[in-house]
Each structure stands twice: as C-alpha cells, then as structure tokens.
Amino acid sequence: MYRQGVAAARAVGRFFGGYHQARSVKRRGMKLLLANPRGFCAGVYMAIDVLDQLLEIYPDKPIYVLHEIVHNQHVVDRFRHRGVRFVDAIDEVPRRAVVVFSAHGVSPALRRQASERELTTIDATCPLVTKVHMEAIRYAKKGYQIVLIGHADHQEIIGTRGEAPEAIQVVTSPAQVASLEIKDPQKLVYLTQTTLSMDEASVIITALRTAYPQIKDPPSDDICYATTNRQKAVHAIAPECDLVLVIGSKNSSNSVRLTEIAQATGTSAHLIDDDSELDDAWFDGVETVLITAGASAPEDLVRKVVRTLIDSFGGEVEQRDVFHESVEFGLPGTLKEFMLAQGVDPTGRTIVRDDAVALDTWLTEQDITHRTIQVTIGQSC
Ligand code: SF4
C-alpha cells in the first residue's frame, strides 16, 4: 500500500537527515496540478455552517440530522465525534427534538412526519435543490408530466419526486426513455438532478427530444454551477495528465461523476476519500497528476494528499485557475428563526471559505514549489 511506501521513504529520509533525501529514494519532479475550482460548493458551506452554528447554540442537547448532512465520510465523522446524531428515518428522532434536513432536500411526506412528531426542523437543503423542487411543483400544478433525469436512489431525487409523485417519472439512462408512460406529449417537461454529469444528461435529453420533440426544457439549467464548473475544469485539464485523483466519498454523486469524466478523457482516475487510499501501483511511470475534489470534500484532505505525494515523489504544484466562484448562500430562514428564539444574533457565519490564495499561503509555508496558471475555457459562474 501507498502508506507503506511513504513510511519507508520517510524512514530513509530521517536516517539521512530529512525528507529531501527521502524524495530522491523514489523519483524527482512529479507535477501536481490542482484544479480550481474544486471542493466545497456554496450549498455545502451553508449546510456545514448550519450544523456548526447549532452546535454552538445547543452544546448540551442532541442534534439530529436526517441522512448525511453532505455526502462525505470525513465531514460526517467529524460531526459525529462532536455529538451530532445521524438518522435514516424521522421516527428515529425523539419527539420534540431538533432535526436538520440535509443539503439534498426532503419530500413533503418527511416534512409532515417531522411535524407530527413535533420536531423543530432546520432545513439545510441547498437552495439550488429547492429550485428544482419548485419547478416540479409548478409544472405538476399546470398538469404537466415531468421526466426527472437522475439516479432514482439518490436522496435528492427521492425528495424531488416526493413533491409530485403522480406526475414524475425518473429516468437514469437513454434506454429507459422507451418505457415512459406519456399521456400528452404536448404537456411534458424534463428536470434534472443537480449533480449529474453534463455529458450523461445530454445523452438522455437527446433521447427524450427524439421520442418527444415538444418536450420543454427546464426554465434554467438544473445541473448546478458547482457541478458544471468542476466538471469543465476536469475536462480541460485531465487530457494532459497521466493520472487524476478525485477526493470525495463513494456516495458523493458529483465526485463519482468527476472520476467518470476524467476516465472518459482517456486518463486513469481514482476516487479516494483521503491519502490513506493512495496506492503505489498507480504511480508507475506517472509524471503529471491532476488533483480535484468533489463538492463535499474538505480542502484539508486535498492538502494531505499533496503533502503525501510531495514527500514521496518530490516535485511541484501548479494551481490551474479555470473559474472563480463567488456564489454564497445565507443561513436558512428556519435556522435564523431558531437562533432568534434562542436570543442569538443570526447574522454571523462560522465558516471560512478556502480559495487559491489560501492554498498559495499554505504551499509557501510547506516549502513546496508552486505557481498559479490561469486557464480560459468559457463562462465563469
Ligand atoms: S453541488 Fe450544487 S446543488 Fe449540490 S449542494 Fe452544492 S451547490 Fe447545491
């Protein structure tokens, strides 16, 4: 395993007086490209901020979260260690307790169950997921049938479908278009999961348009800005690399899509939760590695991977600035109301956004050679 390789290199380095000798044990000059943007999106920053704030207000009372707050094992484990309890069903939450709905959103049926149990609900659903819910409600009210493109077992799709179950059919592949039951092709619209691969969605949309030429597009793109930007960055940079490392959890839809996109460019790619999953065998003959991270993966995990690779192989870091993101979401109204009821000012934020400048500072502190290159590939979001 990679860990063993690194440990051996470090041991040799210590024997000869430092990591510089350790690097020469392996090979010199690996180039690590870091895709910007990568990692946390505005929705994930907001969801994490919600739990951070609740933990401050309610240090001694249990806080429950329905499903994982975001799809990242490290984020969930860190909150679990701070006392947050994650549950898979509303009836696991004691009556009148505080429960947080995760960033992926919930169905109206779950909201009703929570109200029946007299729970205090704090809604950390990403506003861009809520936007898709609203579109579904609006079209269903107008009598449209809705084709929802996405993964049927993903919490976001379960939540959106729950808004109008009688009007919505889910498709995951072009082949499933043939089995749709459509009453009136004139009253048909498609919506999509926010974290789909743009390429994957476009193949399904083409199949839908071929079968139902009058199908309406959503009022605006449902695949969110963060998914789009991270995918475009990987599309642009992966072809010049020997290997792509995507940091994220296996149940993170957008992280899985980033890995697939990298592989589709012909470059070998692996999805890893953290540096402990690195494998020596992946690096044979590899000179250039692209590192990116899914929208729910913390930046400190990226830094650990960089540090581990530099310790083992030496080399330098190049940040590739593809898009600058400025999207930010305020705290949800349900949390603000709750804070006011507790006599707490709801205007503060606890979260600090990571950016290219912060990484530059860290690389300098770490004595890692680095530079930043601007890449122009299209519109920024
Ligand atoms: S990936 Fe997009 S939709 Fe999902 S939480 Fe982030 S911004 Fe919201």
Residues whose N, C-alpha, C, O or C-beta is under 5 A from the ligand:
A	BS01	SF4	C41 A42 G43 V44 A103 C126 L128 V129 T194 C224 A226 A295
